[in-house]
Amino acid sequence: MIDKAKGPSLSASARASLSPTLAHNMSRYVVLLRGVNVGGHKFLPMKELKSALEIVGYKNVSTYIQSGNLVLDSEHDPMRAIKALIAGKLGFDPDVLTLTQQQFKQAMVNNPYLGFEGKWVHFYFCQQEPKLDLQRLAKLKADTESCQMINR
């Protein structure tokens, strides 16, 4: 995970969506879809996605604007099923990253920028550990920026 500073905080509604009452054998997942609804490419209506996910059995599905970010309850990691559902309905195969509720909460706990306003903090979750050129990154970042990589 790479953090680009200036600080975090989740809205009350975002925090609440992480803690609904779970059905038996269900786990809470944060689902991050990369590159959807950006610049007119890979258009994915979130209201339709929410409905499709509920129809196939996911519970407590909530979306965040048109960002491709959602939270849901599932008996199993939903990554592959969500990729297949989007590919089948919309004809493209987005990158999907899932985090359990516990993994997401741990990322918040490990946030090195807790003292900063949330709108200035950016988290990047990666499937694999990125290969970073730290010297080049140091040259590119502004004096007011900071970044850290934290392995999960």
Contacts in CASP RR format, 6 or more apart in sequence:
PFRMAT RR
TARGET T0000
AUTHOR 0000-0000-0000
METHOD contacts of the structure
MODEL  1
MIDKAKGPSLSASARASLSPTLAHNMSRYVVLLRGVNVGGHKFLPMKELK
SALEIVGYKNVSTYIQSGNLVLDSEHDPMRAIKALIAGKLGFDPDVLTLT
QQQFKQAMVNNPYLGFEGKWVHFYFCQQEPKLDLQRLAKLKADTESCQMI
NR
1 107 0 8 1.000
1 123 0 8 1.000
1 124 0 8 1.000
1 125 0 8 1.000
1 126 0 8 1.000
1 149 0 8 1.000
1 150 0 8 1.000
1 151 0 8 1.000
1 152 0 8 1.000
2 123 0 8 1.000
2 124 0 8 1.000
2 126 0 8 1.000
2 130 0 8 1.000
2 132 0 8 1.000
2 147 0 8 1.000
2 148 0 8 1.000
2 149 0 8 1.000
3 111 0 8 1.000
3 112 0 8 1.000
3 113 0 8 1.000
3 121 0 8 1.000
3 122 0 8 1.000
3 123 0 8 1.000
3 124 0 8 1.000
3 146 0 8 1.000
3 147 0 8 1.000
3 148 0 8 1.000
3 150 0 8 1.000
4 121 0 8 1.000
4 122 0 8 1.000
4 124 0 8 1.000
4 145 0 8 1.000
4 146 0 8 1.000
4 147 0 8 1.000
5 113 0 8 1.000
5 116 0 8 1.000
5 120 0 8 1.000
5 121 0 8 1.000
5 145 0 8 1.000
5 146 0 8 1.000
5 147 0 8 1.000
6 113 0 8 1.000
6 116 0 8 1.000
6 117 0 8 1.000
6 118 0 8 1.000
6 120 0 8 1.000
6 121 0 8 1.000
6 144 0 8 1.000
6 145 0 8 1.000
6 146 0 8 1.000
7 111 0 8 1.000
7 113 0 8 1.000
7 114 0 8 1.000
7 115 0 8 1.000
7 116 0 8 1.000
7 117 0 8 1.000
7 118 0 8 1.000
7 120 0 8 1.000
7 121 0 8 1.000
8 108 0 8 1.000
8 111 0 8 1.000
8 113 0 8 1.000
8 114 0 8 1.000
8 116 0 8 1.000
8 118 0 8 1.000
8 121 0 8 1.000
8 123 0 8 1.000
9 117 0 8 1.000
9 118 0 8 1.000
9 121 0 8 1.000
10 108 0 8 1.000
14 64 0 8 1.000
17 60 0 8 1.000
17 62 0 8 1.000
17 71 0 8 1.000
18 28 0 8 1.000
18 30 0 8 1.000
18 71 0 8 1.000
18 101 0 8 1.000
18 104 0 8 1.000
18 105 0 8 1.000
19 28 0 8 1.000
19 101 0 8 1.000
20 28 0 8 1.000
20 60 0 8 1.000
20 73 0 8 1.000
22 28 0 8 1.000
22 59 0 8 1.000
22 60 0 8 1.000
22 73 0 8 1.000
23 59 0 8 1.000
23 73 0 8 1.000
25 75 0 8 1.000
26 59 0 8 1.000
26 73 0 8 1.000
26 74 0 8 1.000
26 75 0 8 1.000
27 73 0 8 1.000
27 74 0 8 1.000
27 75 0 8 1.000
27 100 0 8 1.000
27 101 0 8 1.000
28 60 0 8 1.000
28 71 0 8 1.000
28 72 0 8 1.000
28 73 0 8 1.000
28 100 0 8 1.000
28 101 0 8 1.000
29 71 0 8 1.000
29 72 0 8 1.000
29 73 0 8 1.000
29 74 0 8 1.000
29 77 0 8 1.000
29 78 0 8 1.000
29 98 0 8 1.000
29 99 0 8 1.000
29 100 0 8 1.000
29 101 0 8 1.000
30 69 0 8 1.000
30 70 0 8 1.000
30 71 0 8 1.000
30 98 0 8 1.000
30 99 0 8 1.000
30 100 0 8 1.000
30 101 0 8 1.000
30 103 0 8 1.000
30 104 0 8 1.000
31 69 0 8 1.000
31 70 0 8 1.000
31 71 0 8 1.000
31 72 0 8 1.000
31 78 0 8 1.000
31 79 0 8 1.000
31 82 0 8 1.000
31 96 0 8 1.000
31 97 0 8 1.000
31 98 0 8 1.000
32 68 0 8 1.000
32 69 0 8 1.000
32 96 0 8 1.000
32 97 0 8 1.000
32 98 0 8 1.000
32 99 0 8 1.000
32 125 0 8 1.000
33 44 0 8 1.000
33 68 0 8 1.000
33 69 0 8 1.000
33 70 0 8 1.000
33 82 0 8 1.000
33 86 0 8 1.000
33 94 0 8 1.000
33 95 0 8 1.000
33 96 0 8 1.000
34 94 0 8 1.000
34 95 0 8 1.000
34 96 0 8 1.000
34 97 0 8 1.000
35 41 0 8 1.000
35 42 0 8 1.000
35 68 0 8 1.000
35 94 0 8 1.000
35 95 0 8 1.000
36 42 0 8 1.000
36 43 0 8 1.000
36 44 0 8 1.000
36 68 0 8 1.000
36 94 0 8 1.000
37 43 0 8 1.000
37 44 0 8 1.000
37 46 0 8 1.000
37 66 0 8 1.000
37 67 0 8 1.000
37 68 0 8 1.000
42 90 0 8 1.000
42 92 0 8 1.000
42 94 0 8 1.000
43 90 0 8 1.000
44 66 0 8 1.000
44 68 0 8 1.000
44 86 0 8 1.000
44 90 0 8 1.000
44 94 0 8 1.000
46 63 0 8 1.000
46 65 0 8 1.000
46 66 0 8 1.000
46 67 0 8 1.000
46 68 0 8 1.000
46 70 0 8 1.000
47 63 0 8 1.000
49 63 0 8 1.000
49 68 0 8 1.000
49 70 0 8 1.000
49 86 0 8 1.000
50 61 0 8 1.000
50 62 0 8 1.000
50 63 0 8 1.000
50 70 0 8 1.000
52 85 0 8 1.000
52 89 0 8 1.000
53 61 0 8 1.000
53 70 0 8 1.000
53 72 0 8 1.000
53 82 0 8 1.000
53 85 0 8 1.000
54 61 0 8 1.000
56 81 0 8 1.000
56 85 0 8 1.000
58 72 0 8 1.000
58 73 0 8 1.000
58 74 0 8 1.000
58 78 0 8 1.000
59 72 0 8 1.000
59 73 0 8 1.000
59 74 0 8 1.000
60 71 0 8 1.000
60 72 0 8 1.000
60 73 0 8 1.000
61 70 0 8 1.000
61 71 0 8 1.000
61 72 0 8 1.000
62 70 0 8 1.000
62 71 0 8 1.000
62 72 0 8 1.000
63 69 0 8 1.000
63 70 0 8 1.000
64 70 0 8 1.000
72 78 0 8 1.000
77 98 0 8 1.000
78 98 0 8 1.000
79 96 0 8 1.000
79 97 0 8 1.000
79 98 0 8 1.000
82 96 0 8 1.000
82 98 0 8 1.000
83 93 0 8 1.000
83 94 0 8 1.000
83 96 0 8 1.000
86 92 0 8 1.000
86 93 0 8 1.000
86 94 0 8 1.000
87 93 0 8 1.000
95 127 0 8 1.000
97 125 0 8 1.000
97 126 0 8 1.000
97 127 0 8 1.000
99 107 0 8 1.000
99 125 0 8 1.000
103 152 0 8 1.000
106 152 0 8 1.000
107 123 0 8 1.000
107 125 0 8 1.000
107 150 0 8 1.000
107 152 0 8 1.000
110 150 0 8 1.000
111 121 0 8 1.000
111 123 0 8 1.000
112 148 0 8 1.000
112 150 0 8 1.000
113 121 0 8 1.000
113 146 0 8 1.000
129 149 0 8 1.000
129 151 0 8 1.000
130 149 0 8 1.000
132 149 0 8 1.000
137 147 0 8 1.000
141 147 0 8 1.000
END
